[in-house]
């Protein structure tokens, strides 16, 4: 889908946007509207004309699907003018994404959310909400009554009190909560997050990135039966241990994004051991955060343990993406890539299924898409599959020690274990 971006950042662009909205046809591409003006641009009559154009767009089928508001000037506008502008945004029938930046007043967000019917994602990014308790209470009530809202992002400098964050668990269909840039938290906020984590509708959660104590929510995450996609930062050995416990005990996680920060070597063995017994995770991403020039690569023991885990224990992980600075051996990287490809093909199920036919094996060979290392590994487990005239596989070899070293690695002596690997993302 092609999106048309419409920017309003001055009087000239405000006039242009007004004309564009009036001339836009219903069948045209959807519009993303970026509204950002300074106080020196105030001109009430132009705002009123723009508001009229928005109202007209809401009845003529013009598809404005996203609105981004960055307007501290709105505090200086007449209240009635602002109410009409907010009501015009709320009336847009195709508006699904609302983003409010900097000092956009919370009372106007409340007005839009309480009147709009189709917004699915709301974002506050780099906001300073100077609001009274009554305004925050009104805001919470507006979100709780918004049945189409499924995603919420709270950005840095967001000063919502803990009780308001706790109230988010009452949003009827909140499925995704992004707190990655949320940097105002304490014990009360952690307690509020604990209640959100067990909220039955919440499936995707990004925890705050800077120094947020995983210990404060680890028990809840271990017990959660609804979180499927989790992002968090690991800033200490204690954080890594709590993460290992979550991976070991949680039975619903399918996607895990880990950001390792600062210049310390994470003790990875506990996490790898937890992965051995995990059967739900299909995608794991391990990135570095706040990178420096210091060597942050995993130890040789950790890298070998990752390969061993995929060779002998975890056959459900379909995607493993590790920052290039953490794996410093080309041979290890090749082995990991190879084993992940085999997992993606579902090789273990085929290997253990005594009812697997020759056609089942051939289908996997075709799916390998001429990858010699994958084809070699499959045939090494059941070389008779291509010649079995009975139609049934006679191969029943154990899945342990798949032999990634034979198939994935080059005979080039430069790729021997311990040799520096070429820099590049491992997927």
Number of C-alpha atoms within 10 A of each C-alpha: 4 8 13 12 14 19 16 19 16 16 17 11 15 22 15 15 20 21 14 13 21 17 12 17 14 13 9 13 16 20 21 19 19 17 19 17 20 14 13 9 14 16 11 12 10 15 20 16 15 22 21 18 19 24 21 17 23 20 12 12 16 24 22 26 19 21 19 17 20 21 19 17 17 19 14 10 16 10 12 9 16 19 15 16 21 20 21 22 23 24 21 25 19 19 24 19 19 22 19 23 19 19 21 23 21 21 18 20 21 21 19 22 26 19 17 22 20 20 24 18 20 21 19 26 20 18 22 19 19 16 14 11 12 10 17 20 15 17 20 20 19 19 23 20 16 21 15 18 24 19 20 22 18 24 24 18 17 20 18 20 15 18 15 18 20 19 17 21 21 16 22 16 19 27 19 20 23 19 19 20 20 24 18 17 17 13 11 14 18 20 16 21 22 19 16 22 23 18 21 15 18 24 21 20 22 19 20 23 21 18 14 22 22 23 16 17 20 19 16 18 25 21 16 23 18 20 26 19 19 19 19 22 27 25 22 19 14 15 21 23 21 23 23 21 18 22 26 20 17 22 19 19 26 19 19 18 17 19 18 26 22 17 17 15 16 23 16 19 18 16 21 23 17 17 21 18 14 22 18 18 22 18 17 18 16 17 18 20 18 10 14 11 6 10 13 21 18 18 17 15 10 19 22 15 16 21 22 21 20 26 22 14 17 22 24 22 24 19 21 18 16 19 19 20 17 18 25 22 21 22 22 26 23 21 24 26 20 25 31 22 21 26 21 17 20 16 20 18 13 19 20 14 12 13 13 19 18 20 14 15 21 16 12 18 20 11 13 18 10 10 15 13 19 23 19 17 23 23 16 15 18 17 15 15 23 14 10 13 10 10 15 17 25 17 19 14 12 12 17 12 12 21 17 24 19 13 22 23 18 15 11 7 8 13 18 16 14 13 14 14 19 13 13 13 12 15 17
